[in-house]
Amino acid sequence: MTVLSVITEKEQAALKQFREKLSGHVKKADQNEDMELLRWLRARDLNSDKAEEMYRKSMSWREKNNIDELGKDMNLDEYLIQKMPIRFSNDKQGTTVCIFRFGRWDMKSLLQEGYRDRMLMYVFKYIELYIRHSNSTTIAQNKATQLCMMVDFDMFSMKQALCQQ
């Protein structure tokens, strides 16, 4: 089974139109990734105008926040790893699932210690690493167009939510 065999005729037509709208604005590495671009279309019910708007806003945000640089190194803050556990698992189909163990995060002390911005970048970095990992793997020889992230609230307490910071 090839990647193109999972794209319907309607999706192929929408994809062609979407590519034309993004010509000159999509990174060269992305131009050959039909499934990557198809994610944007599927998220907007194959409406290429809405998909283009979402894509451009996302790319602008990524550039503004230097997100592409986050995933270039694997160095993660050991203190944040301890205080904000995130783990990966696989579902029954072998898809990697990112699990944010939110109930075990010591947000109150991290916020009181002034880690707010570093906490956000830590989460963004994990998400970026997860996306890169998912993009590099195939499921039944087809590129995944959706990701699965779970938030585990086990052990969550109102004490964390009521932190003034």
Solvent accessible surface area in square Angstrom, and as a share of the most:
residue,aa,sasa,rsa
1,M,150,0.67
2,T,92,0.54
3,V,53,0.30
4,L,99,0.49
5,S,69,0.44
6,V,48,0.28
7,I,9,0.04
8,T,78,0.45
9,E,151,0.68
10,K,149,0.63
11,E,19,0.08
12,Q,78,0.35
13,A,67,0.52
14,A,10,0.08
15,L,11,0.05
16,K,138,0.58
17,Q,93,0.42
18,F,0,0.00
19,R,64,0.23
20,E,111,0.50
21,K,60,0.26
22,L,0,0.00
23,S,69,0.44
24,G,73,0.70
25,H,115,0.51
26,V,13,0.07
27,K,105,0.45
28,K,163,0.69
29,A,84,0.65
30,D,35,0.18
31,Q,52,0.23
32,N,134,0.69
33,E,64,0.29
34,D,35,0.18
35,M,6,0.03
36,E,25,0.11
37,L,0,0.00
38,L,0,0.00
39,R,60,0.22
40,W,25,0.09
41,L,0,0.00
42,R,82,0.30
43,A,55,0.43
44,R,98,0.36
45,D,131,0.68
46,L,39,0.20
47,N,60,0.31
48,S,7,0.05
49,D,88,0.46
50,K,112,0.47
51,A,0,0.00
52,E,35,0.16
53,E,92,0.41
54,M,43,0.19
55,Y,7,0.03
56,R,83,0.30
57,K,130,0.55
58,S,32,0.21
59,M,52,0.23
60,S,71,0.45
61,W,105,0.37
62,R,42,0.15
63,E,147,0.66
64,K,171,0.72
65,N,41,0.21
66,N,92,0.47
67,I,5,0.03
68,D,44,0.23
69,E,79,0.36
70,L,32,0.16
71,G,8,0.08
72,K,137,0.58
73,D,65,0.34
74,M,138,0.62
75,N,123,0.63
76,L,38,0.19
77,D,40,0.21
78,E,129,0.58
79,Y,72,0.27
80,L,3,0.02
81,I,58,0.29
82,Q,137,0.61
83,K,46,0.20
84,M,1,0.00
85,P,31,0.20
86,I,19,0.10
87,R,114,0.41
88,F,85,0.35
89,S,42,0.27
90,N,99,0.51
91,D,56,0.29
92,K,198,0.84
93,Q,132,0.59
94,G,45,0.43
95,T,25,0.14
96,T,20,0.11
97,V,9,0.05
98,C,0,0.00
99,I,15,0.08
100,F,15,0.06
101,R,59,0.22
102,F,44,0.18
103,G,6,0.06
104,R,96,0.35
105,W,17,0.06
106,D,44,0.23
107,M,34,0.15
108,K,63,0.27
109,S,28,0.18
110,L,0,0.00
111,L,33,0.17
112,Q,103,0.46
113,E,90,0.40
114,G,63,0.60
115,Y,40,0.15
116,R,140,0.51
117,D,93,0.48
118,R,124,0.45
119,M,16,0.07
120,L,76,0.38
121,M,66,0.29
122,Y,9,0.03
123,V,27,0.16
124,F,50,0.21
125,K,18,0.08
126,Y,23,0.09
127,I,45,0.23
128,E,8,0.04
129,L,25,0.13
130,Y,1,0.00
131,I,38,0.19
132,R,93,0.34
133,H,85,0.38
134,S,10,0.06
135,N,52,0.27
136,S,87,0.56
137,T,53,0.31
138,T,93,0.54
139,I,49,0.25
140,A,83,0.65
141,Q,124,0.55
142,N,21,0.11
143,K,31,0.13
144,A,23,0.18
145,T,20,0.11
146,Q,139,0.62
147,L,54,0.27
148,C,50,0.30
149,M,74,0.33
150,M,103,0.46
151,V,82,0.47
152,D,43,0.23
153,F,115,0.48
154,D,78,0.40
155,M,131,0.59
156,F,67,0.28
157,S,48,0.31
158,M,122,0.54
159,K,128,0.54
160,Q,26,0.11
161,A,55,0.42
162,L,133,0.66
163,C,18,0.11
164,Q,181,0.80
165,Q,114,0.51
